[in-house]
């Protein structure tokens, strides 16, 4: 049974790593870098497991035994501290996420797919763009900072226009990769918790259409996205209520970081052909029947 689980986990890991490998190759990052990150993840997982059980952080020998890494490798991981949390200011992260959403959300793009010039308030405005990022961000403060760093400008009519800057594009790309780690970790953690504990509060729901006509994809996605916006806004409002938020006190307190995700993925697939029996038993369509009649009529008239 253990070997079966090991094989299954290996195949699952390969599927998970494929998108990361694609991104790494695009960024010209070697597998050694990701391997180092994987080893660090094992070290941090062992430390977290000990903390959750109320035990001391394992020493190098215990860490080696629990992770399967050599003692010199464990010592290197502990000394390097690689893969630690980013020291980038939270404000920078918030600014970049607003800009990234402006670039990627169709609601805030023009007919050519470029960021629209936005009014400051109202439906699909700059205020709405900021609000969708959650976290209680203040649109006025975000706008003031974006103007200060020349990421946006105010037009003569006081509308907000994004300015194209190569360094900001690079920063947005970097922040998007940080988000990949944060958001991906939340999704994966939910799935892992559901494997380890069927009674967990963590929720996941997936629906799949195996063979969807490509001409119908945009309509289906637009419909689902509109419903998701209603759900996300309601969930964000519920989590922003004062009665559910743990207020800071003189000593550290315990709370839960709660996040909800809704994503739509698509990938090309090949629809397998009918086998002989299925093809023989399949009823002809109206178009096929009409074509057959036309061929018979053509042969009769000749």
C-alpha positions in Angstrom: 0.0 0.0 0.0 2.9 2.4 0.9 4.5 1.8 -2.6 1.1 2.5 -4.3 0.8 5.8 -2.4 4.4 6.7 -3.2 3.9 6.1 -6.9 0.6 8.0 -6.9 2.2 10.9 -5.0 5.1 11.0 -7.5 2.7 11.2 -10.4 0.8 13.9 -8.7 4.0 15.9 -8.0 5.0 15.6 -11.7 1.7 17.1 -12.7 2.1 19.9 -10.2 5.7 20.6 -11.3 4.9 20.8 -15.1 3.5 24.4 -15.0 6.4 25.4 -12.7 8.9 23.8 -15.1 7.4 25.6 -18.0 7.7 29.0 -16.1 11.2 28.1 -15.0 12.4 27.4 -18.5 10.8 30.6 -19.8 12.7 32.5 -17.1 15.9 30.4 -17.8 16.0 28.9 -14.3 17.6 25.5 -13.9 16.1 22.5 -12.1 18.8 22.9 -9.4 17.1 26.0 -8.1 13.7 24.3 -7.8 15.4 21.3 -6.2 16.9 23.5 -3.5 13.4 25.0 -2.9 11.9 21.5 -2.5 14.6 20.5 0.0 13.9 23.7 2.0 10.2 22.9 1.9 10.9 19.6 3.6 12.9 21.3 6.3 10.2 23.8 7.0 7.5 21.1 6.9 9.4 19.2 9.6 9.8 22.3 11.7 6.1 23.2 11.3 5.1 19.6 12.2 7.1 19.8 15.5 5.6 23.2 16.4 2.0 21.9 15.7 2.7 19.0 18.1 4.2 21.3 20.8 7.6 19.8 20.3 11.0 21.6 20.0 12.4 22.3 16.6 14.4 19.2 15.6 18.1 19.3 15.6 20.2 18.4 12.5 20.3 14.7 13.2 16.5 14.5 13.9 15.8 16.7 10.9 17.9 14.3 8.7 16.0 11.3 9.9 12.6 12.9 9.4 13.2 14.4 5.9 15.6 11.8 4.4 18.1 14.6 3.6 21.8 14.2 4.6 23.0 16.0 7.7 25.3 18.3 5.8 22.3 19.2 3.5 20.1 19.9 6.5 22.8 22.0 8.0 23.1 24.0 4.8 19.4 24.5 4.7 19.3 25.8 8.2 22.2 28.1 7.6 21.2 29.5 4.3 17.6 30.4 5.3 16.7 30.2 1.5 13.1 30.4 0.6 12.1 32.6 3.6 9.3 35.1 3.4 9.8 38.1 1.2 11.1 41.3 2.9 9.4 43.5 0.3 7.1 46.1 1.9 3.4 45.1 2.0 2.5 48.4 0.4 4.6 47.5 -2.7 2.8 44.2 -3.0 -0.6 45.9 -2.8 0.3 48.4 -5.5 1.5 45.7 -7.8 -1.5 43.5 -7.3 -3.8 46.4 -8.3 -1.7 47.0 -11.4 -1.7 43.3 -12.2 -5.4 43.1 -11.9 -5.8 46.2 -14.1 -3.8 44.4 -16.8 -5.5 41.0 -16.4 -9.2 41.7 -15.6 -11.3 42.0 -18.8 -13.7 44.3 -16.9 -11.0 46.9 -16.8 -9.6 46.5 -20.3 -10.6 48.2 -23.6 -11.6 46.4 -26.8 -7.9 45.9 -27.6 -7.2 44.2 -24.3 -5.3 47.1 -22.9 -5.9 48.8 -19.5 -8.8 51.2 -19.8 -8.7 54.8 -18.5 -10.9 54.6 -15.4 -13.1 57.0 -13.5 -12.2 57.4 -9.9 -15.6 56.2 -8.5 -18.6 54.3 -9.7 -19.1 50.9 -11.4 -15.9 49.5 -13.0 -14.0 52.5 -11.6 -10.5 52.7 -10.0 -12.2 52.4 -6.6 -13.9 49.2 -7.7 -10.6 47.8 -9.1 -9.0 48.3 -5.7 -12.0 47.0 -3.8 -11.8 43.7 -5.7 -8.3 43.1 -4.3 -9.8 42.7 -0.8 -7.9 43.3 2.4 -9.6 46.6 3.2 -7.4 48.6 0.8 -8.1 52.3 0.6 -8.5 53.4 -3.0 -7.4 57.0 -2.2 -4.2 55.9 -0.6 -3.4 53.5 -3.4 -4.1 56.1 -6.1 -1.9 58.7 -4.3 1.0 56.2 -4.1 0.7 55.1 -7.8 0.7 58.7 -8.9 3.8 59.4 -6.7 5.8 56.6 -8.4 4.6 57.6 -11.9 2.7 54.3 -12.4 -0.5 56.2 -13.2 -1.6 59.8 -14.0 -4.7 61.8 -13.6 -6.1 63.2 -16.9 -7.6 66.7 -17.3 -11.0 65.1 -16.5 -9.6 63.5 -13.3 -9.7 60.0 -14.7 -7.0 57.5 -13.9 -4.7 56.4 -16.7 -2.0 53.7 -16.4 1.4 54.6 -17.6 3.6 52.0 -19.3 7.0 51.6 -17.6 9.4 48.8 -18.2 10.6 48.6 -14.6 7.0 48.4 -13.4 6.3 45.6 -15.8 9.2 43.7 -14.4 8.0 44.4 -10.9 4.5 43.2 -11.8 5.9 40.0 -13.2 8.0 39.4 -10.1 4.9 40.0 -7.9 2.8 37.7 -10.0 5.4 35.0 -9.4 5.2 35.7 -5.6 1.4 35.4 -5.9 1.9 32.0 -7.7 3.6 30.7 -4.5 1.1 32.2 -2.1 -2.1 31.4 -4.0 -0.9 28.0 -5.2 0.1 27.1 -1.6 -3.4 28.0 -0.3 -5.0 25.8 -3.0 -2.6 22.9 -2.5 -2.9 23.1 1.3 -6.6 22.8 1.1 -6.4 19.7 -1.0 -3.8 18.1 1.3 -5.9 18.8 4.4 -8.8 17.1 2.8 -6.6 14.0 2.2 -5.4 14.0 5.7 -8.6 14.9 7.5 -12.0 14.3 5.9 -13.7 16.4 8.6 -11.7 19.6 7.9 -13.5 22.9 7.5 -11.5 23.6 4.3 -13.7 23.5 1.3 -13.0 22.6 -2.4 -15.3 22.1 -5.3 -14.4 21.3 -8.9 -16.7 21.0 -11.9 -15.4 19.8 -15.3 -16.6 19.8 -18.9 -14.4 17.4 -20.7 -15.2 18.3 -24.3 -16.5 21.8 -24.7 -16.9 23.5 -28.1 -14.2 26.3 -28.2 -16.8 28.7 -29.6 -18.8 28.3 -26.3 -15.9 28.8 -23.9 -16.0 32.6 -23.7 -19.8 32.6 -23.0 -19.5 30.0 -20.3 -16.5 31.7 -18.7 -18.2 35.1 -18.7 -21.3 33.7 -17.1 -19.3 31.9 -14.4 -17.1 34.9 -13.7 -20.1 37.1 -13.1 -21.5 34.7 -10.6 -18.0 34.4 -9.0 -17.8 38.2 -8.5 -21.1 38.1 -6.6 -19.8 35.3 -4.4 -16.4 36.9 -3.9 -17.8 40.3 -2.9 -20.2 38.7 -0.4 -17.5 36.6 1.1 -15.1 39.6 1.4 -17.8 41.7 3.0 -18.5 38.9 5.6 -14.8 38.6 6.4 -14.5 42.4 6.8 -17.1 42.6 9.6 -15.6 43.8 12.8 -17.2 41.0 14.9 -15.2 38.3 13.1 -11.8 40.0 13.2 -9.4 39.3 16.0 -8.0 42.7 17.2 -4.3 43.0 18.2 -3.5 43.2 21.9 -0.4 43.6 24.0 0.5 39.9 23.6 0.4 37.8 20.4 -3.0 36.3 19.6 -4.2 33.4 17.5 -6.4 33.7 14.5 -7.2 32.0 11.2 -6.1 33.2 7.8 -9.2 32.5 5.6 -9.0 32.7 1.8 -11.4 31.8 -0.9 -10.5 30.9 -4.5 -12.4 30.6 -7.7 -10.4 29.9 -10.9 -11.3 28.7 -14.4 -8.7 26.7 -16.3 -8.7 25.5 -19.8 -6.4 23.2 -21.8 -6.8 21.7 -25.3 -7.8 18.0 -25.4 -8.4 15.5 -28.2 -11.9 14.0 -28.4 -11.4 10.3 -29.0 -13.1 8.8 -32.0 -16.0 6.4 -31.7 -15.1 2.8 -31.8 -16.7 0.5 -34.4 -19.6 -0.6 -32.3 -20.4 2.8 -31.1 -20.2 4.3 -34.6 -22.5 1.6 -36.0 -25.1 2.1 -33.3 -25.0 5.9 -33.4 -28.1 7.6 -35.0 -27.3 9.8 -37.9 -27.7 13.6 -37.4 -30.2 15.7 -39.3 -27.4 17.1 -41.4 -26.0 13.7 -42.2 -29.5 12.5 -43.2 -30.0 15.4 -45.5 -26.6 14.9 -47.2 -27.5 11.2 -47.7 -30.8 12.1 -49.3 -29.0 14.6 -51.6 -26.5 11.9 -52.7 -29.3 9.4 -53.4 -31.3 12.0 -55.4 -28.1 12.9 -57.4 -27.5 9.3 -58.3 -31.2 8.8 -59.3 -31.1 11.8 -61.7 -28.0 10.7 -63.5 
